[in-house]
């Protein structure tokens, strides 16, 4: 693979080498960003649930799963975590399962169950609900006209008083678009919104690999903490 992106700029996730480069370049920082948002805003509720369910929309390798496992590993008590991943690129499935279970094997107090659904988020029909719904760097990657539907699907996937954690890029147009959408979605309450810069991944790389793969060691993100209202609408 001569280039990370082809000439038309569209990621070629079905290429195994592309996915390997993606993991080396981005995974550690995406893990750190997800962990930051969970710890800063929903840790109290997360650590109080011995039986926890979560889903990542457009999750790819789902760094949110590892971030959540890592947080639970430092909490008292034993946990059962069911984590599903919804992504239209089916070739992420084996990588996601492998990463999540390899990591979970190192954690004594978390029993992990994983699921994967190769479906387009914007056409997905929710058939279960979760305590936490992640939408990480996905809304800016889809057509702006499809974003409201994606947020509505995320809402329907959340349990009453369940959380929806949205993270995305810092560009003003992206932030304004997402803020408008989440503010206008019936049945959701905005619990927090902010931007954070320079979240360090905490992982070191040899200089030659860091330069070769353009490894991202720190990241910036905008985030929205949403909670589904307890009453049906």
C-alpha positions in Angstrom: 0.0 0.0 0.0 1.8 3.2 -1.2 -0.6 5.6 0.4 -2.9 5.6 3.5 -5.6 7.2 1.4 -6.3 6.5 -2.2 -6.6 9.4 -4.7 -10.3 10.0 -4.1 -9.7 10.4 -0.4 -12.1 7.6 0.7 -10.7 5.1 3.3 -10.2 1.6 2.0 -11.0 -0.3 5.2 -11.4 -3.6 3.4 -7.6 -3.6 2.8 -5.8 -5.4 5.7 -2.8 -3.3 5.4 -4.9 -0.1 5.6 -6.5 -1.4 8.9 -3.1 -2.2 10.3 -1.8 1.3 9.6 -5.0 2.8 11.0 -4.6 0.9 14.3 -1.0 1.9 14.7 -1.7 5.5 13.8 -4.9 6.2 15.7 -6.0 3.5 18.1 -4.0 4.6 21.2 -5.1 8.2 21.1 -8.7 7.2 20.4 -8.5 5.0 23.4 -7.2 7.8 25.6 -9.9 10.2 24.3 -12.7 7.8 25.0 -11.3 7.1 28.5 -11.1 10.8 29.3 -14.7 11.4 28.4 -16.0 8.4 30.4 -13.9 9.2 33.5 -14.7 12.9 33.5 -18.5 12.6 33.0 -20.1 9.3 33.7 -17.7 7.3 35.9 -20.0 7.5 39.0 -22.9 5.8 37.1 -20.6 3.4 35.3 -18.9 2.0 38.3 -22.2 1.5 40.1 -23.5 -1.0 37.5 -22.3 -4.6 38.0 -24.1 -5.6 34.8 -23.3 -3.0 32.1 -24.1 -2.8 28.4 -22.7 -0.6 25.7 -22.6 -0.2 21.9 -20.4 1.7 19.5 -21.9 3.1 16.4 -19.5 3.1 13.4 -17.0 1.7 15.9 -14.4 0.2 13.6 -12.0 -1.5 16.0 -14.0 0.1 18.9 -11.3 1.7 21.2 -14.2 2.7 23.5 -14.6 -1.0 24.5 -11.0 -1.1 25.7 -11.3 2.2 27.4 -14.4 1.1 29.3 -12.7 -2.2 30.3 -9.7 -0.3 31.6 -11.8 2.0 33.7 -13.7 -0.9 35.2 -10.5 -2.7 36.0 -9.6 0.0 38.5 -13.1 -0.1 40.2 -14.0 -2.2 43.1 -16.2 -5.2 42.5 -16.8 -7.6 39.6 -18.5 -6.6 36.3 -20.2 -8.2 33.4 -19.8 -6.1 30.3 -21.7 -6.7 27.1 -20.2 -4.5 24.3 -21.6 -4.5 20.8 -20.1 -2.9 17.8 -22.1 -1.7 14.8 -20.1 -0.9 11.7 -20.9 -1.2 8.0 -17.4 -2.5 7.3 -17.6 -6.2 8.1 -13.9 -6.7 8.0 -13.4 -4.9 11.3 -15.3 -7.8 13.1 -12.4 -10.2 13.8 -10.0 -7.4 14.8 -12.6 -5.9 17.2 -13.3 -9.2 18.9 -9.6 -10.1 19.1 -8.5 -6.7 20.6 -11.3 -6.6 23.1 -10.9 -10.1 24.4 -7.1 -10.0 24.4 -7.3 -6.9 26.6 -10.1 -8.3 28.8 -8.0 -11.4 29.6 -5.6 -9.2 31.4 -8.4 -7.8 33.6 -9.5 -9.9 36.6 -12.8 -8.3 37.5 -14.5 -7.9 34.1 -16.3 -10.7 32.2 -16.7 -9.6 28.6 -19.2 -10.5 26.0 -18.8 -8.9 22.5 -21.1 -8.7 19.5 -20.7 -7.2 16.0 -23.3 -6.2 13.5 -22.2 -5.2 10.0 -24.9 -2.6 9.2 -25.2 1.0 8.1 -25.9 3.0 11.2 -28.4 5.3 9.4 -30.6 2.4 8.3 -30.3 0.3 11.5 -33.5 -0.7 13.3 -32.7 -0.9 17.1 -33.9 -4.1 18.7 -32.3 -3.7 22.1 -31.1 -1.0 24.5 -27.8 -0.2 26.1 -26.6 1.8 29.2 -24.0 3.6 27.0 -24.1 4.4 23.3 -20.9 5.7 21.8 -20.8 7.8 18.6 -17.1 8.5 18.1 -15.9 10.5 15.2 -18.7 9.2 13.0 -21.1 12.1 12.5 -18.6 14.2 10.7 -17.9 11.3 8.3 -21.5 10.9 7.1 -23.7 13.3 5.0 -25.0 16.2 7.1 -28.6 15.3 6.2 -28.1 11.8 7.7 -26.8 13.0 11.0 -30.1 13.7 12.7 -31.3 10.2 11.9 -28.1 8.7 13.3 -28.6 10.6 16.6 -32.2 9.5 16.8 -31.1 5.8 16.3 -28.6 6.3 19.1 -31.4 7.7 21.3 -33.5 4.7 20.6 -30.6 2.4 21.5 -30.2 4.0 24.9 -32.0 2.8 28.0 -34.1 5.3 29.8 -31.6 7.6 31.6 -28.9 5.8 29.5 -26.0 7.9 28.2 -25.0 8.8 24.6 -21.4 10.0 24.3 -20.7 11.9 21.1 -17.1 12.7 20.2 -15.9 14.4 17.0 -13.6 16.9 15.4 -13.1 20.5 16.5 -13.9 22.3 13.3 -16.4 25.0 14.0 -18.8 23.8 11.3 -18.8 20.3 12.7 -19.3 21.4 16.3 -22.1 23.8 15.2 -23.9 21.1 13.2 -23.7 18.4 15.9 -24.8 20.9 18.6 -27.8 21.9 16.6 -28.8 18.3 16.0 -28.5 17.1 19.5 -30.2 20.1 20.8 -33.2 19.5 18.6 -33.5 15.7 19.1 -36.6 14.9 21.1 -36.1 12.8 24.3 -32.5 13.8 25.0 -31.0 16.0 27.6 -27.6 17.6 27.1 -25.6 17.0 30.3 -22.4 18.5 29.1 -20.5 19.8 26.0 -16.9 20.9 25.7 -13.7 20.8 23.7 -10.4 19.3 25.0 -7.0 19.4 23.3 -3.8 17.5 23.7 -5.0 14.3 25.3 -1.9 12.2 25.4 -2.2 8.5 24.5 0.4 7.5 27.1 2.2 5.1 24.7 5.7 5.5 23.3 6.8 4.4 19.8 10.2 4.1 18.4 11.1 7.2 16.3 11.4 5.3 13.1 7.9 3.7 13.4 6.4 7.0 14.6 7.6 8.8 11.6 6.9 6.0 9.1 3.3 5.5 10.2 2.6 9.2 11.3 1.5 8.0 14.7 -0.9 10.3 16.5 0.3 10.5 20.1 -2.2 13.1 21.3 -5.6 14.2 20.1 -8.2 16.9 20.3 -11.9 16.3 20.5 -15.2 18.0 21.0 -17.7 16.0 23.0 -21.4 16.0 24.0 -22.7 14.1 27.0 -26.4 13.2 26.4 -28.9 11.3 28.5 -32.1 9.8 27.4 -35.1 11.1 29.3 -36.7 8.6 31.6 -40.2 9.1 30.2 -41.3 7.8 26.8 -42.0 10.5 24.2 
